[in-house]
Structure formats: structure tokens, C-alpha cells
Amino acid sequence: MKHIRFDKDIRPLSEFRANAASFIQQIQETGRPMVLTQQGRSSAVLIEPAQYDSLLEELEFLREMQIADEQFAKGQGIDHELGVL
């Protein structure tokens, strides 16, 4: 995922409402997320569906790795050569 450009990718929600189609096109063309603000504070981040899927897959993988590390530290792993540790 590309990094946010603060001068182009942070917009008020009211501006998004008025120009939703062009903002979505910008996200698709640039590959950068867009931050929407309400009353000067961030309220939502828009990203492409493929980027969202990729983030979820990566998060799931990292969670599984963390669980595996914890299990290994407790001696709950399986030695592929000998069987159970």
C-alpha cells in the first residue's frame, strides 16, 4: 500500500459527499488510501478492496505466527524429524 500524501489524501467528509465518484477514482488510480475527516478529526479511511483483502490476509498470517511462537515457547511444537517435542 502506498503512503498517504497529506496534501492530497486527507479530505473532509462533506467534500467526499459532494465528489464521491472522483475521490474513489483517485483512490483507484493512485493506490493510496484516503482519510476522511469530520469536525477536523479523522473519521474513516478508504482503501481499495484488494488492499483491504491483503491487509486481512497479512493480519491473519501474523496472528497465526504469534500463536505458533507462543506454542513453541511452551514446548507445544512438533519436531518434524522426531515427532512431538
C-alpha positions in Angstrom: 0.0 0.0 0.0 1.3 3.4 -0.9 1.8 6.1 1.8 -0.8 8.9 2.3 0.1 12.2 0.8 -1.1 14.7 3.4 -1.8 17.4 0.9 -4.0 15.2 -1.4 -5.4 12.3 0.7 -6.9 13.9 3.7 -10.4 15.3 2.9 -13.4 16.4 4.9 -16.4 14.2 4.7 -18.6 17.0 3.3 -16.2 17.3 0.3 -16.3 13.5 -0.2 -20.1 13.5 -0.2 -20.0 16.1 -3.0 -17.3 14.4 -5.0 -17.5 10.7 -4.1 -17.0 9.3 -7.6 -13.9 11.4 -8.3 -12.5 10.5 -4.9 -13.0 6.8 -5.5 -11.4 7.2 -8.9 -8.4 8.9 -7.2 -8.0 6.0 -4.8 -8.1 3.5 -7.7 -5.6 5.5 -9.8 -3.1 6.3 -7.1 -3.4 3.2 -4.9 -3.2 5.5 -1.9 -5.7 5.4 0.9 -7.8 8.5 1.7 -8.6 9.8 5.2 -11.9 11.4 5.7 -12.3 13.9 8.5 -15.3 15.2 10.5 -15.0 18.3 12.5 -11.3 18.3 11.9 -10.7 14.8 13.2 -10.1 11.6 11.2 -13.2 9.5 11.0 -12.6 6.9 8.2 -10.0 5.6 5.9 -10.9 4.5 2.4 -8.8 1.9 0.6 -9.3 -0.4 -2.5 -10.9 -3.7 -1.8 -7.8 -5.6 -2.9 -5.7 -3.7 -0.4 -8.3 -4.4 2.3 -8.2 -8.2 1.5 -4.4 -8.1 1.5 -4.3 -6.4 4.9 -6.7 -9.0 6.4 -4.6 -11.9 5.0 -1.4 -10.4 6.4 -3.0 -9.8 9.8 -4.3 -13.4 9.9 -0.8 -14.7 9.0 0.8 -12.6 11.7 -1.7 -13.8 14.3 -1.0 -17.4 13.4 2.7 -16.8 13.6 2.3 -15.2 17.1 0.3 -18.2 18.2 2.9 -20.6 16.8 5.7 -18.7 18.6 3.8 -18.9 21.9 3.1 -22.6 21.5 6.8 -23.2 20.6 7.9 -21.3 23.7 5.7 -23.5 25.8 7.2 -26.6 24.2 4.0 -27.4 22.3 5.7 -27.7 18.9 6.3 -30.7 16.7 9.8 -31.6 15.6 9.4 -32.7 12.0 12.2 -35.2 12.4 11.4 -36.7 15.8 7.7 -36.1 16.2 6.4 -34.3 19.3 8.8 -32.1 21.3 
